[in-house]
Amino acid sequence: MEFGKIGNTDIEVSKLCVGCMSFGKPSEDFHQWTLEESETEDVVKHALDLGVNFFDTANGYSHGTSEEYLGKALRKNIDRDKVVIATKVYFNEGKLSRNAIMREIDGSLKRLGTDYVDLYIIHRFDYDTPIEETMEALHDLVKAGKVRALGASAMYGYQFQNMQHAAEKNGWTKFSAMENHYNLLYREDERELIPVCKEQNVMLMPYSPLAGGHLGRATWNSESRRSQTDQMAKAKYDATEEQDMKIVKQVREIAEKYNVKMSQVALAWLWKKGVTSPIIGATKKQYLDDAVGALQVKLTEDDVKLLEEAYMPHKVVGAI
């Protein structure tokens, strides 16, 4: 396994992050394809065996059961100080108000069974709460020892910059990580958000690095339960299927050239673009094996050019 740092902090993370939206009690009103508790532990234990130390969940994933399952699996298999846990706040009553942040961190800590989280991420930008109120509340969590570092997720570049400026102006803790929507089929954040992050040494940990599985197979759809039922992925990608299949074709050609898997090419491209730790939402242990194997794939500049040349601007998905 290879490792990197969360921005300017001393927190060391594996160059792959396990996305825990795949964990939790399946439900009609969230996701039907998530893993139950015993299956979650199997995947978590396998990730640890592979050297992965970074896990990303959220207060709302599977109505809190993702945090519960992850916390139990980690406690049974590794010492707390050997792993980096990220969780999120926003999709809850009060969004990013001070009261909501204080309430939700305590709920997350209880479900995870830990005294602190290593990285606390705001899940979206809150249009209803003053930036200063949010940033001061987050800073107070760091001072209280409940949170080690702060991150943000999908938003516009100017919003992220404004929040960083508010923190800097008031002497509060700034964001060290950005969890945004970024992959070969969706590159809109290359316009502003990613350059801002790189300028400030903010770690990139994109979600959906395989575009809901589309970058891991030659066909648009598959017979998997997730492909058949994941309405979120359909909303993100199906509208641009015709154009994006041109990119999928290039991924397949380069995978064949190096005799590797398509998913490994897609991940190798992200590391080539300066990403520290793409988030892998694994429902099977073999997906983690494939992801770790991608660290050995080294793309040339010509490969990157070929992978990128068919891209066309997309409707913004993620920032709201």
C-alpha positions in Angstrom: 0.0 0.0 0.0 1.1 3.6 -0.6 0.2 6.5 1.6 -0.3 10.3 1.5 -1.2 13.1 4.0 -4.5 14.8 4.5 -3.5 18.3 3.3 -1.1 20.1 5.7 -1.9 17.8 8.6 0.2 14.9 9.9 -2.6 12.4 9.3 -1.4 9.6 7.0 -4.0 7.9 4.8 -3.8 5.0 2.3 -4.0 6.0 -1.3 -7.4 4.2 -1.4 -10.3 5.0 0.8 -13.2 2.5 1.5 -16.5 4.2 0.8 -19.0 3.1 3.4 -22.2 4.1 1.6 -22.0 0.4 0.6 -22.5 -0.6 4.2 -25.7 -0.6 6.2 -29.2 -2.1 6.4 -30.7 -2.1 2.9 -33.9 0.0 2.5 -36.3 1.1 -0.1 -35.7 4.8 0.8 -31.9 4.8 0.7 -30.2 1.9 -1.1 -31.3 -1.7 -1.6 -27.8 -3.0 -2.5 -25.9 -2.3 0.8 -24.1 -4.9 2.9 -25.5 -6.3 6.1 -23.4 -6.3 9.3 -21.5 -9.6 8.8 -20.8 -8.8 5.1 -19.6 -5.3 6.1 -17.1 -6.8 8.5 -15.8 -9.2 5.9 -15.1 -6.3 3.5 -13.6 -4.1 6.2 -11.3 -6.9 7.5 -10.1 -7.6 3.9 -9.4 -3.9 3.4 -7.3 -3.8 6.5 -5.4 -6.9 5.4 -4.6 -5.1 2.2 -3.1 -2.1 4.1 -6.1 0.3 3.7 -6.5 2.5 6.7 -9.0 5.1 5.5 -12.8 4.7 5.7 -15.4 7.3 4.7 -19.0 7.2 6.0 -21.7 9.7 6.8 -24.4 10.2 9.4 -27.2 9.6 6.8 -25.8 6.5 5.1 -28.4 3.7 5.5 -30.1 5.8 8.3 -27.0 5.6 10.5 -26.4 1.9 10.2 -23.4 2.4 8.0 -21.6 4.2 10.9 -22.8 1.5 13.3 -21.6 -1.4 11.1 -18.2 0.3 10.3 -17.6 1.1 14.0 -18.2 -2.5 15.1 -16.1 -4.0 12.3 -13.1 -1.7 13.1 -13.3 -2.3 16.9 -13.2 -6.0 16.4 -10.2 -6.0 14.0 -7.8 -3.1 14.7 -6.7 -0.6 17.3 -8.4 2.8 16.9 -5.2 4.8 16.3 -4.3 2.6 13.4 -7.2 3.8 11.2 -8.5 7.1 9.8 -12.3 7.5 10.0 -14.1 10.2 8.1 -17.8 11.0 8.5 -20.1 13.8 7.3 -22.8 16.3 8.3 -25.4 18.1 6.2 -28.3 15.8 5.2 -30.0 16.2 8.6 -32.3 18.6 10.4 -30.6 22.1 10.5 -28.0 21.2 7.9 -24.8 23.1 8.9 -26.2 25.2 11.7 -24.3 25.2 14.9 -27.0 23.3 16.8 -27.1 20.7 14.0 -23.3 20.2 13.9 -23.1 19.8 17.6 -25.9 17.3 17.7 -24.8 15.3 14.7 -21.2 14.9 15.7 -22.3 13.3 19.0 -24.7 11.0 17.2 -21.9 9.9 14.8 -19.4 9.3 17.6 -22.0 7.2 19.4 -22.8 5.1 16.4 -19.1 4.7 15.5 -18.2 3.8 19.1 -15.3 6.2 19.2 -14.3 9.4 21.0 -13.2 11.3 17.9 -13.3 11.2 14.1 -10.1 11.9 12.2 -11.9 13.8 9.4 -15.2 15.6 9.6 -16.7 16.6 6.3 -19.5 18.9 5.4 -21.5 16.9 2.9 -22.7 20.0 0.9 -22.8 23.8 1.0 -25.5 25.2 3.2 -27.3 28.1 1.6 -29.4 28.7 4.7 -26.7 29.1 7.4 -24.1 31.9 7.6 -20.6 30.6 6.6 -19.1 32.0 9.9 -21.6 30.1 12.0 -20.6 26.8 10.3 -16.9 27.4 10.4 -16.8 28.5 14.0 -18.8 25.4 15.0 -16.5 23.1 13.1 -13.5 24.8 14.7 -14.9 24.3 18.1 -15.2 20.5 17.4 -11.5 20.5 16.7 -10.7 22.4 19.9 -12.9 20.0 21.9 -10.9 17.0 20.5 -13.9 15.4 18.8 -12.4 16.0 15.3 -8.8 16.0 14.1 -9.3 17.6 10.7 -12.0 19.1 8.5 -13.1 18.4 5.0 -15.7 19.6 2.5 -17.6 17.9 -0.2 -19.3 18.7 -3.5 -19.8 22.5 -4.0 -18.7 25.3 -6.2 -15.2 26.7 -6.1 -16.2 30.1 -5.0 -18.2 28.6 -2.1 -15.2 26.6 -0.9 -12.9 29.6 -1.2 -15.3 31.8 0.8 -15.4 29.2 3.6 -11.6 28.9 3.7 -11.3 32.7 3.8 -13.8 33.0 6.7 -11.8 30.4 8.6 -8.5 32.1 7.9 -9.8 35.6 8.7 -11.0 34.5 12.1 -8.2 32.1 13.1 -10.4 29.0 12.8 -9.5 25.6 11.4 -9.5 25.5 7.6 -10.5 22.5 5.4 -7.8 20.0 4.6 -9.7 17.7 2.3 -12.2 17.8 -0.5 -14.5 14.9 -1.3 -15.9 15.9 -4.7 -17.5 14.2 -7.7 -14.6 13.5 -10.1 -13.9 10.8 -12.7 -13.2 10.3 -16.4 -16.9 10.8 -17.2 -17.3 13.9 -14.9 -14.6 16.5 -14.9 -16.4 19.8 -14.3 -14.5 20.5 -11.1 -11.3 20.9 -13.2 -12.6 24.4 -14.0 -12.3 26.0 -10.5 -12.7 23.7 -7.5 -9.8 21.4 -8.1 -7.3 24.3 -8.9 -8.3 26.0 -5.7 -7.7 22.8 -3.7 -4.3 22.3 -5.3 -3.3 25.9 -4.6 -4.1 25.4 -0.9 -2.7 21.9 -0.6 -6.1 20.5 0.1 -6.2 16.7 -0.3 -8.5 15.4 -3.1 -10.5 12.3 -2.2 -13.2 12.0 -4.9 -16.3 9.9 -4.7 -17.6 7.9 -7.6 -14.2 7.3 -9.1 -15.6 4.6 -11.4 -18.7 6.6 -12.3 -21.1 4.1 -10.7 -19.4 1.2 -12.4 -19.5 2.6 -15.9 -15.7 2.8 -16.1 -15.2 -0.8 -15.0 -17.0 -2.5 -17.8 -17.3 -2.4 -21.6 -21.1 -2.1 -21.5 -23.1 0.7 -20.0 -25.3 -1.5 -17.7 -24.7 -4.8 -16.0 -26.8 -7.4 -14.3 -25.6 -6.5 -10.8 -28.2 -5.5 -8.2 -26.6 -2.0 -7.9 -26.7 -1.4 -11.6 -30.4 -2.4 -11.7 -31.5 -0.4 -8.6 -29.1 2.5 -8.0 -31.3 5.5 -9.0 -28.6 7.9 -7.9 -26.1 6.6 -10.4 -28.8 6.6 -13.1 -29.5 10.3 -12.4 -25.8 11.2 -12.6 -24.8 9.4 -15.7 -27.6 8.1 -18.0 -28.3 11.4 -19.7 -24.9 11.4 -21.3 -24.5 7.7 -22.1 -23.9 8.1 -25.8 -21.1 10.6 -25.4 -19.6 8.9 -22.4 -19.4 5.5 -24.1 -16.7 7.0 -26.3 -14.6 7.5 -23.2 -15.5 4.0 -21.8 -14.2 2.6 -25.2 -10.8 4.4 -24.7 -10.6 3.0 -21.1 -11.1 -0.5 -22.5 -8.5 -0.1 -25.2 -5.8 1.1 -22.7 -6.8 -1.7 -20.3 -6.2 -4.2 -23.1 -2.9 -2.5 -24.0 -1.6 -3.0 -20.4 -3.5 -6.3 -19.8 -5.2 -4.8 -16.7 -8.8 -4.1 -15.7 -10.7 -1.1 -16.9 -11.3 0.0 -13.3 -7.6 0.0 -12.7 -7.1 2.4 -15.6 -9.7 4.7 -14.3 -8.1 4.8 -10.9 -4.6 5.2 -12.3 -5.9 8.3 -14.2 -7.1 9.9 -10.9 -3.7 9.4 -9.2 -2.0 10.9 -12.3 -4.3 13.9 -12.0 -3.1 14.6 -8.4 -5.8 12.8 -6.4 -4.5 11.4 -3.1 -7.2 8.8 -2.2 -10.1 7.9 -4.4 -13.1 6.4 -2.6 -13.9 2.8 -3.5 -17.5 1.7 -2.7 -16.7 -2.0 -2.6 -19.5 -4.6 -2.1 -17.1 -7.4 -2.9 -13.6 -8.1 -1.7 -12.3 -8.6 -5.2 -13.1 -5.0 -6.0 -10.6 -4.0 -3.3 -8.0 -6.4 -4.7 -8.5 -4.8 -8.1 -8.2 -1.3 -6.7 -5.0 -2.1 -4.8 -3.6 -3.6 -8.0 -4.3 -0.3 -9.8 -1.4 1.3 -7.9 0.9 -0.7 -10.2 -0.6 0.8 -13.4 1.4 3.8 -14.6 -0.1 5.8 -17.5 1.8 7.8 -20.0 1.0 11.3 -21.0 -0.2 9.9 -24.3 -2.5 7.5 -22.4 -4.0 10.5 -20.5 -4.5 12.5 -23.7 -6.4 9.6 -25.3 -8.6 9.1 -22.2 -9.5 12.7 -22.0 -10.0 13.7 -25.7 -13.6 12.6 -26.0 -14.8 14.5 -23.0 -17.6 17.1 -23.4 -18.9 19.5 -20.8 -21.6 18.0 -18.5 -24.4 19.4 -16.4 -23.1 20.1 -12.9 -23.9 17.1 -10.6 -23.1 17.2 -7.0 -22.9 20.9 -6.1 -26.4 22.0 -5.2 
